[in-house]
Amino acid sequence: MEILKILMKLSTQEANLFFELTWALQFFANQRLKVLPSIKTLNEYIVCPTQEKVKVRDALYKSKQLIDMFVEENPQEFSQDKLLIVSNWKGYVKGDFYIERFLKKQAIFVSNDNQVYGVCGLHQGFDEMIDPADLPFLVHAVLLPFLGKIVYDGLFQAYHIQFGGGIRGNLKERYMIAKQNNRVIESFESQPLSEQSKTQLLRDWEPEVNDLYERAKHLKAGSNYPFTYGAAFGLVKASLQFAQVVVSHSKDLNAMYKSLKKVQRELTKAFTIIGREEE
């Protein structure tokens, strides 16, 4: 569990930088919008209650032009690198998210529109704030790009709702679909690899699978052999035909289903034959 806590959050230096920037931006927004008129200094804002900061945060992200104004005026005299980080926050994503699981490097957030995000904690990993037994956990949050990662803005609001097996299963399947299709968003600052690019990174198994199939074609069980031999050989050849379709890089789903149905037929035949065997 300690490894999870170390890897599921930013480094202390990164987290300190994030809060330096986000509190400065929110304080600037409060000065312009007067959400908390009694707050006069940045230090006063930093120590004000979380529920008060949420009001300012919500007002800020309704007005993206405030981010541009902050960057242009640069009231804290930040470096250009820091201002670029803040400017990128115009690409925020705000809404309700189900925290579906904890991974070593991030927590998995699933949105209502089926987007799946890998999100890092700040000073704390999510497993330090949420008991894994309480997953999935519904929160309202703002997701922001930060140093090539995705973080939340430190102010998520929790909905204390328990979910049944149906919803848990649905969320798990949404995550697995996104994972299988390389759709887990881990950064707003780069695009996922194209299908062609992913294929170029993979080992080319096609020659070896084709060779295995050619060798398997010679597997035949005559009338002198037990029926189970024929069942096994048929299943091997059907499985290799399915593998040929998969490694051909065509991603022809119809061909995959067709060959997989043949595997299913051979498997059913094998179960039937074994079921007829007597001790």
N, C-alpha and C positions, 0 to 999 in steps of 0.2 A: 504493500500500500504506500510506503514511503516513496517508491519510484514514481507512482502515479502522481503524487503530490508535487514532486519536483518537476515533472515533465509537462503537467497539464496547465501550467501557468507561465507567465512571463518571468524573466529574470528580475531581480530586485531593481537593477538599474533601468530596465525597460519599463517596469511598472511605475517607477518614480517619474520617468519622463512622461509617460502617458498621463498621469494625474497632474503633473505640472501644466501640461497643455490643455487638458479638458477643463480643469478648474478655471484657468485663465480665460478660456473661451466662454464658459458659462457665466463667469463674473461679468465679462464684457456684454453678453447678451442681457444680463439682468440690469446693467447700467442703462442700456438702451430701452428695454421694455418695461422697466420698473415693476417686475413681478414681485420682488422683495424690496420695497423702497427703503426699508430701514437699514439694509446692508450697504455700507459705504466703502469698505476696503476688501481687497482680495482675501486677506487673512480672515476677516469676518465671514466671508462666504465659505471658505474652506471648512470652517468648524461649524457651520450651520447644519441643522438636522437634515437627514437624508430626504425626508418627505418634502422639505422645502426645496432642496436641489432638484427633485423630480419635477416640480412645477416649472422651474427655470429651464431644465433640460427639454421638457415637452414644448415649451414656447420657442426655444431655440430652433428645434428641428422642424418647426412649422415655417421657419423663415430662413431658407438657405442663404439668402443674401447677407445675413449677419455673419456668416463664415467668411464671405468675400470681404466684407467691411473690416472684420478683425484682421485678416491677412494684410489688407491694404494699409490700415492704420498702425498695425503692429504695436499696440500699447505697451507690451511687455518687452519690446526690443529683442524678440526672438531671432535666431539665425534663420537663414533661408531654408535650411534643411528642416527645421522645426515648423516653419510656416507651411512648407510643402505637405508635411504630415497632416496638419490641420485642414489645409485646402482639400485634401483627399477625403475628408470626412463628409463632404457633400454627397458622396456615394454611399451614405449610410442605408441600412435596412432596419425598419422599425416595425414591431408588431408582436403578436403572441407566438411563442415557440414552445414546443415540447422538447425538453432535454431527454433524449431517448436512451443514451448510454454514455459511459465514460471510457475513453481510450487513453493510451499512454500519453499522447501529445495534446489531446483536445477532448472536449465534450461534443457530442453530436446533438445539434439543434435541428428540429424538423418543423417547418412552417406549415400553415394551413394550406398554402398553395403548392405543397409537395417539394419545395426546395429544401435541401439538406446542407447544413453548414457544419464545418469543424471549427469550434470556437475555443480560444485560449482564455484561461482565467487571468487575473491581474496579480495582486499580491497573494491571493489565495487560489488554489485549485478548486474546481467545482466540487470535487469529492470532499473538500474540507468544509463546504457550506451545505451540502445536500447529502443525506444518507442514501447510498446506492439502493437501499431497500425501498426508497420512496419513488424510484424511477418507474415510469416516465413522470417528469415534473414540469408543470406548465408555468411559464413565466412570460411577462411582458418586458421586452428589452429593446435596446438599440444596439445593433451590430455595426462595428466600425473597422475600416482597414487600418492596420498599424504594423509597420515594419515587415511587410510581406505576410502578415498573419491576419486573422480576424479575431477581434476581441469584443466584449460587451462594454458598455460605457460605465460600468461600476454601479449602476442604479437599477438593477432589474427588480421588478415587482412580482412576487410569487402568488400564484393561485393555489390554495391548499385543497386540492381535489384529488381523490383517489380514483384510479381508472381500472376498469375490469379487464379480463383477459382478451376480449375482442379488440378493444382499443390498443392495448399493449401489442397484440399480434399485428394489428394494422400498421402501427408505427414502426415496428421492427421490419416488416416487409417493405415499407417505404424507404427505410434506410438501406436495406439489402439491395433493392432495385437501383438506388442511386450509387451505391458502392460498386455493384457489378457493371454499371454503365458509365463509370468514371464521372459521376455527376455530384460528388460530394465537394462542395465549394469550400476551399481552405484559404483562399485569398481573393480579394476583390481586385488585386493589382495584376493578375495574370490570368490567361485563359487556359482551360483544360486542353490537354493534348488532343489533336484531331485523331480520327480513327486511323488515318494513314500514318501519322507520326507514331502512334502507339504500336502499330503493326511493325514498323521499322525497328522498334526497340526489342521486339520479341525474337526468340530463337525460332528458326524455321524448322518445324518438326515434320513438314510435309514429306520430304524424301524418306525419312525413317518410318513414318506411318504407312506410306505406300509400300515400302519394302516388307514390312510386317504383314500387310494384307496379302501381298503376292505369295509370301511363304505360307500364310494361313489357308490360302485357296486349296492347298494340297492336303489339308486335314479332312479326311473322309473316313467314315466308319461303315464298313460293309456289313453284310448280314451276320457275319461271325462275331461281331463285336456287341457288347451290351448297348442297349438303347441309350444309356446315359452318355456314351461317347458322342453319339450323334447330336444329342442335346447340347453338350458342352461345346462341340466344334461349331455348331450353328450359331451359338451365342457369341463365341469369339469372333467369327467372321462378321456378324451383324454389328458387333461393337466396333470393330476396326473400320467398317464402312461409315459408321457414325463419326468416328474420329477423323476419317479422311475429309468429310464435309466440314467439320469444325476447323481443322488446321489449314483449310484451303484459302482462308482470309476473305472469302466472298461474303460472309455473314448472310448467307441465304437462309432465312429462318424457315421457309417452307421446306427446303431440302433437309434442314436439321430435323424438323418435326417428322418428315417422311421416313428418314433413316432411323430416328429414335423409335418410331412406331414399330419398325421391323425388329429392333432390339427388344421391345416390349413383347412382341409376338413370340420371339424365340425364348424369352425368359418365361413367359406363360407356359410354353410347350415344355420347357425344362422342369418347371414345377409339377406339371401334369405327369411327366414320365417318372420323376423321382417319387411322386405320390403313389404310383402304381407298383413300385418296387416292393418286394417282400423280403423280409429278413432271412 
